[in-house]
Amino acid sequence: MLTTSLATLPLDNPVLSASGTFGSGWEGRQFSDLGHVGGLVSKTVTRAPRHGNPPPRIWETPSGMLNSIGLENKGVDYFLAETLPRMKQLAASGRKDGKHGPRVVINIGGESIDDFVHMAERFCQAGVDLLEVNLSCPNVQEGKLLFSTDPRMTERAVAAVKKVANVPVFAKLSPNVTDIVAIAKGAEQGGADGITAINTLIGMAVDWRKRRPILGKVIGGLSGPAIKPVALRMVWQIAAAVRLPIMAVGGVRSADDVLEFVCAGASAVQVGTAMFTDPGLMARIVDDLRQRLGAERTSIRELRGVLHHAAENAAGGCAR
């Protein structure tokens, strides 16, 4: 009923954490049994430690949140030594009664192709389940999304990671582009095993009384329920254009949100901003999904992409 897969990687259910919103998962273990979720996605890991952007770095908005963290992290060496073992411990807690347990997904970020390749090699040697290549963070490089705005650069970065990876590679794409389908096709041409869509929308906040921007870096990434309609539209477009599984992300707060993304073409869905106020949400969504699918006598696999199936049937099988 709940089982799904990301390329060659089977999942117990389609619910994962979103990068940057739940640490490595270890930080949230006291709020719910994380052994029940489909996967844990790490905060973005970079080759060298990053101090991040100047504060303020978080700002609440109507129906969302702006962040300008700047990929603050302690670097790949620290992560491999201290954080990855804890993620694996959490994953092992869910491996019972024939379950796979939460999959360990590592989000890697870089400012060069060499950075991406270096980290892909290190994590594949250490043993993880999937790599999510963060091509699209708007809070570094002065907001210049070098790898996620040019299909050729996307293709090159993905192809380089694929050459050294022994696990599925998903490209995380930015919504801050004219045509996300062209970028998704670039990732597909580069050999990506799947797509994560979407990252945050670029936004800002202003304190008019002080006559200055609120965020220390001026711009930040908008996440939360406000971006869900945009994310749904982009997942639907990507699913119609490429033959790759999609991890959807953007404004998910409920089982109904998950199922909407699945109908639009997603194989799995990440939960992010909502867990800042409700860190036990992911596990409850899994339970709610089981109830809803049971009541409807259907499954994730049957619902996946039904919007496209309907279009194909209406067009005599030629929708794509």
C-alpha positions in Angstrom: 0.0 0.0 0.0 2.7 2.5 1.0 5.7 1.0 -0.7 7.4 2.9 -3.4 10.9 3.2 -5.0 13.4 5.8 -6.0 15.1 4.3 -9.1 16.5 1.0 -7.8 16.0 1.9 -4.2 12.9 0.5 -2.5 11.2 2.5 0.3 8.8 1.4 2.9 6.8 4.5 2.4 7.1 7.8 0.4 7.7 10.2 3.3 11.2 11.6 3.8 12.6 14.7 5.5 13.7 17.6 3.5 17.3 18.7 3.5 18.2 21.6 5.8 15.0 21.3 7.9 15.7 18.3 10.2 19.4 18.1 10.7 20.5 14.5 10.1 17.3 13.2 11.8 19.2 12.4 15.0 18.1 15.7 16.4 14.4 14.8 16.0 14.5 11.2 17.4 12.9 12.2 20.7 9.7 13.5 19.0 8.6 10.4 17.2 9.7 7.0 16.0 11.7 7.8 12.9 12.2 4.2 12.2 8.8 4.4 10.5 9.6 7.1 7.9 10.8 6.3 4.3 14.0 8.2 4.5 16.2 10.8 6.2 17.8 13.5 4.1 20.8 15.2 5.5 21.4 18.9 5.7 23.7 19.9 2.8 27.2 18.8 3.3 30.1 20.7 1.7 33.7 19.7 1.1 35.1 22.3 3.6 33.3 23.7 6.7 31.1 26.7 6.0 30.2 29.4 8.5 27.1 30.4 6.6 25.6 33.8 6.1 25.5 36.7 8.6 22.4 37.0 10.8 19.5 37.5 10.8 19.1 34.2 8.8 15.5 33.2 9.5 12.3 35.2 9.0 8.7 34.0 9.3 6.4 35.1 6.5 2.7 34.6 5.9 2.3 30.9 5.2 6.0 30.3 5.0 9.5 31.1 6.0 12.6 32.8 4.6 16.0 31.3 5.3 19.4 32.5 4.5 21.5 30.0 6.3 24.2 29.8 3.6 24.8 26.0 3.9 26.4 26.3 7.3 28.0 22.9 8.2 31.2 21.4 9.6 32.3 19.8 6.3 32.5 16.3 4.9 35.3 15.1 7.3 33.3 15.9 10.4 30.0 14.5 8.8 31.6 11.2 8.0 33.1 10.8 11.4 30.3 12.1 13.6 27.0 12.5 11.8 26.7 9.6 9.3 27.1 6.9 12.0 24.1 8.4 13.8 22.0 8.5 10.7 22.9 4.8 10.1 21.9 4.0 13.7 18.5 5.6 13.2 18.1 3.7 9.9 18.9 0.4 11.6 16.2 1.0 14.2 13.6 0.6 11.5 14.9 -2.6 10.0 12.5 -5.1 11.5 9.5 -7.1 10.4 10.8 -7.2 6.8 11.1 -3.4 6.6 14.0 -1.6 5.0 13.9 1.2 7.5 14.5 4.8 6.7 16.9 5.2 3.8 20.0 7.4 4.3 20.1 10.1 1.7 23.0 12.5 1.7 22.6 16.0 0.2 25.9 17.3 -1.2 26.6 20.9 -2.2 29.6 22.3 -4.1 30.9 25.3 -5.9 32.7 23.3 -8.5 32.2 19.9 -10.2 35.4 18.7 -8.5 33.6 19.4 -5.1 30.6 17.3 -6.1 32.8 14.4 -7.3 35.0 14.5 -4.2 32.0 14.2 -1.9 30.3 11.6 -4.0 33.3 9.4 -3.8 33.7 9.8 -0.1 30.0 9.1 0.7 29.8 6.1 -1.7 32.9 4.6 0.0 31.3 5.2 3.4 28.1 3.5 2.4 24.8 5.5 1.9 21.6 4.7 0.1 21.2 7.7 -2.2 22.9 11.0 -3.1 20.9 14.2 -3.6 23.1 16.7 -5.6 22.2 20.2 -4.4 22.5 22.2 -7.6 20.2 24.9 -6.5 20.8 26.6 -3.2 20.0 30.4 -3.6 22.0 31.4 -0.5 25.6 30.9 -1.7 27.6 32.4 -4.6 25.7 35.7 -4.3 22.5 33.9 -5.4 24.1 32.8 -8.7 22.6 29.4 -9.4 25.4 28.3 -11.6 24.6 24.6 -11.9 20.8 24.8 -11.9 20.1 27.5 -14.4 21.9 26.1 -17.4 20.9 22.6 -18.7 24.5 22.0 -20.0 26.0 22.7 -16.6 23.4 20.5 -14.9 24.2 17.7 -17.3 28.0 18.1 -16.7 27.7 18.1 -12.9 25.3 15.1 -12.8 27.4 13.2 -15.3 30.6 13.7 -13.3 28.9 12.5 -10.1 27.4 9.5 -11.9 30.9 8.4 -13.0 31.9 7.8 -9.4 28.6 6.9 -7.7 27.5 3.4 -6.8 24.1 4.5 -5.5 21.2 6.4 -7.2 21.9 10.1 -7.9 19.1 12.6 -7.7 19.5 16.2 -8.9 17.8 18.8 -6.7 16.5 21.6 -9.0 15.7 25.2 -8.5 12.4 26.8 -9.2 14.1 30.1 -9.9 14.5 29.4 -13.7 12.5 30.2 -16.8 12.0 26.6 -17.8 12.5 23.9 -15.2 11.7 21.2 -17.7 14.9 22.1 -19.7 17.0 21.7 -16.6 15.3 18.4 -15.7 16.1 17.2 -19.2 19.7 18.2 -18.7 19.9 16.1 -15.6 18.4 13.2 -17.4 20.9 13.6 -20.2 23.7 13.6 -17.6 22.4 10.2 -16.3 20.5 11.2 -13.2 18.5 8.5 -11.6 15.9 10.9 -10.4 14.9 14.5 -9.7 14.2 16.3 -6.5 11.9 19.3 -7.0 11.8 22.0 -5.8 14.2 24.0 -3.8 13.2 27.3 -2.3 12.0 30.4 -4.2 14.2 33.5 -3.9 12.6 36.2 -1.8 13.3 38.9 0.7 11.8 40.8 3.6 12.0 44.5 4.5 11.8 46.5 7.7 10.4 49.7 6.5 10.8 51.5 9.8 14.5 50.9 9.8 14.7 51.4 6.0 16.6 48.2 5.5 16.3 44.5 4.5 15.6 42.1 7.4 17.9 39.2 6.3 21.6 39.8 6.8 22.3 38.6 3.2 19.2 40.6 1.9 17.8 37.7 -0.1 16.8 34.2 1.1 14.9 31.1 0.2 11.1 31.0 0.7 9.7 27.7 1.8 6.5 26.4 3.4 2.8 26.2 2.3 3.1 29.4 0.2 5.2 27.6 -2.4 3.2 24.3 -2.7 1.2 25.4 -5.8 4.4 26.2 -7.6 6.0 22.9 -6.5 3.0 20.9 -7.6 3.0 22.6 -11.0 6.7 22.0 -11.5 6.5 18.3 -10.4 3.6 17.8 -12.9 5.6 19.4 -15.7 8.8 17.4 -15.0 6.9 14.2 -14.7 5.4 14.8 -18.2 8.8 15.5 -19.7 11.3 13.0 -18.3 11.3 9.3 -17.5 12.8 9.7 -14.0 11.3 9.2 -10.5 10.7 12.5 -8.6 11.1 13.4 -5.0 8.7 16.3 -4.5 9.2 19.0 -1.9 7.5 22.2 -1.1 4.9 23.1 1.5 3.9 19.6 2.6 2.0 19.5 5.9 -0.4 16.5 5.6 -1.1 13.1 4.0 -3.4 14.9 1.6 -0.5 17.1 0.4 1.6 14.0 -0.1 -1.1 12.3 -2.2 -1.5 15.4 -4.3 2.2 15.3 -5.3 2.0 11.6 -5.9 -1.0 12.1 -8.3 1.1 14.9 -10.1 3.9 12.3 -10.7 6.0 12.1 -7.6 7.3 8.7 -6.3 8.2 10.2 -2.9 7.6 13.4 -1.0 9.9 15.3 1.4 8.5 17.2 4.5 10.4 20.3 5.5 9.4 23.6 6.9 6.3 22.3 8.7 8.6 20.3 11.1 10.0 23.5 12.6 6.7 23.8 14.4 5.8 20.1 14.5 8.9 17.9 14.6 6.8 14.7 15.0 4.8 15.4 11.8 6.6 12.9 9.5 5.7 9.8 11.4 2.0 10.9 11.8 1.8 11.5 8.0 2.9 7.9 7.4 0.0 6.7 9.7 -2.5 9.1 8.0 -1.4 7.8 4.6 -2.1 4.3 5.6 -5.6 5.2 6.8 -6.4 7.2 3.7 -5.1 4.6 1.2 -6.9 1.8 3.1 -10.2 3.7 3.0 -9.8 4.3 -0.7 -8.5 0.7 -1.4 -5.6 2.1 -3.4 -1.8 2.4 -3.1 1.0 4.9 -3.8 2.0 2.9 -6.9 -1.6 3.1 -8.3 -1.9 6.8 -7.7 1.5 7.8 -8.9 1.1 10.0 -12.0 -2.6 9.5 -12.4 -3.0 13.0 -13.8 -0.7 12.0 -16.6 -2.4 8.7 -17.2 -5.7 10.5 -17.6 -4.2 12.9 -20.1 -2.6 10.0 -22.1 -5.9 8.2 -22.3 -7.7 11.3 -23.4 -5.0 11.8 -26.1 -5.0 8.2 -27.3 -1.8 7.4 -25.5 0.2 10.3 -27.1 0.3 12.8 -24.2 4.1 12.5 -24.0 
